């Protein structure tokens, strides 16, 4: 009986090995998650709120840059022309705050900002974003 199984396996193995047509790189589609899918993964049931927060923060402009200055000890947006006095800058669609006056290039792409959005949310929750705290995001729901 073992001999018959061995013979059958030897006869079928070449057929199995060559039955599948190789896939070309053109046929292979690499599926990357979208920004919205990543936000849903990170924020779960609060994803809609997060997207509304980002829309209010940046108007969904991935190139959005806002400079922060201190006037009389109060931190606020820099007045036009005072960008060189900025102590920090808010970058990209999620307006991630960075010390200094230059946005890292990865924050000016949706997918590049995902690791930073996730880290901020895990450490601070939605309260890290001004639009959540002042409830202005609600206009975008």
N, C-alpha and C positions, 0 to 999 in steps of 0.2 A: 504494500500500500504506500509506503514511504517513497519508493522508487517512482510510482506513478505521479505523486505530488511533486517530486523534484523535477521530473520530465515536463510536467504541465507548467510549472513555474519557469523553467528554462525556455519554454516555447513562448510564453506570454510576456515575459520581462522585456524583450526587445520591442514588442508591440506597444507596451505601456510607455516605455522610454521615448518612443518616437511619435506617439499619437498626438501630443500637444504641439501646436504650432508656436514657435517662438514669438514673443511679443517684441515689436520694434519700439524704439524710444518715441516715435511719433504716435504710436497707439497707446502708450502708457501715459495716462493723465495723472499728474500729481495734484491731489486735491488739498488745498490749503484752506484752513478755516477763515471765514471772513472776520472783519473787525467786530461786527455785531454778534457773531457766534462766540468769539472770545470774551466779549463783555458779558454775554449770557453765562458762559462757563465760570467767570470770575464772580459776578454779582448775583447769579441765580435769580430768584424771584424779584430782586431789586434792579434787574438789568434795564428795565424801561425807565426807571428813575435815573439811573446812571447815565443813560444816553441823553435824557432830558437835561441833566446837569451839564454834560459836555457841550450840548447844543447851546445852552445859555452862556457857558464859560467862553466858548470860542466861535460860536456861530457855525460849528462843524467845519471850521477852516483849519486844515492840518498845518498850515504855515503861520497860524496865529502866534504872535509874540507880543507880550505886554511887559513893560519894564516897571519895576517897583522902586520908588524913592522914599526917602524920609524927609518930611517937612515938619519942622517944630516937634521932632520926636515921634511923629505919627507916620506909619507906613501906609502908603497909598500909591496909586498909579502915578508914574512920572508925568509931569507936565510936558507938553510938546517941546522938544529941544533939550530936555534934561536927561535923555537916555544914558548919557555918559556918567551921570551921577547915580545910576541905578545900583542898588545893593543886591538885587536879584531880578530874575526874569521868569515869566510864566510861558511855557512852551507847548505848542501843538494843540491838538484837538481837546486834550484833557487838561490843558493849562498847568502842566507839572512845573512846580517851582524849583528853580535851580539858582544857587548863589552865583553871583557874577553877572556878566552882561551878555553872555553868549549861550544860545541853546545848543545842546549836543545834537548832532544830525539825526540820531535815532529817534529823538522825541518829535521830530518833524515828519514822521511817518506813522500811520496808524498802527501797523504791526510792530514797529520798533518801540512804540510806547507801551505796548501790552505788558511786558515784564514790570515796568515801573508802576503802571496803574494797579496791577495785581499786588505788588509789594505795599503800596500806599494804602490800598483798601484793606489788606490784611492787618496792617499796623494801626490804622486810624479810622477805618470805616468811611462812610460817605461824608462824615464831618470834616474831612480834609479839604473839601471843596466849598468855597464861599457860596456858590449858587445853591447848594443844598442847605446850608445854614440859614441863609436869608430867604429861602423858600421860592426864589425867583425861577427855579427850574420848573415849577408847576405850570408856568405859562407855556411850556413846551411838551406837556403830556398829551 
